């Protein structure tokens, strides 16, 4: 379904703007499984799904477990001319943690590890009481806002793409074996995509304000 353009006399609190074209619409509650699209550009604005809060919480816990494994387990092993080297993401970051490369190590751990984990924690904090039919916990709105604002900086997906490009270049120089952390990261990308498919921002904001 498509939203109708919002009349001018509506309370501003009942209005929502399309994130793509800024067209204003009147926010409406929809049955689970239905979608409301922008009348101008067709962007999905509201897409509630049955038990979506529980799904997001479960996927967030799954993502945190996968992230912990991806940090500390071996990511890849390189073999060349009888020499072998095995490394993890945490080990690589620590190798650059001294001297003028320390900011690089901090950036790697922040954008690849810390921010995704923070987003998982923030979503769990926001949705846990709502999924159990209770009022939102204090500062839930702030936590959810920070989770949404930090999304562009959480670059786990970009990291795995960059790794794939680097592996293609290394394949002709050495034997590269993928460790369990690499596959954990691949699974993490799938979990993040599934989680995002269950997140309806307007539905969450509405639940926070109503409860």
Secondary structure by P-SEA (a helix, b strand, c coil): cccccccccccccccccccccbbbbbbbbbccccccccccccccccccccaaaaaaaaaaaaaaaaaaaaaccccbbbbcccbbbbbcaaaaaaaaccccaaaaaaaaaaaacaaaaaaaaaaaaaccccccccccccaaaaaaaaaaaacccccaaaaaaaaaaaaaaacccbbbbbcaaaaaaaaaaaaaaaaaaaccaaaaaaaaaac
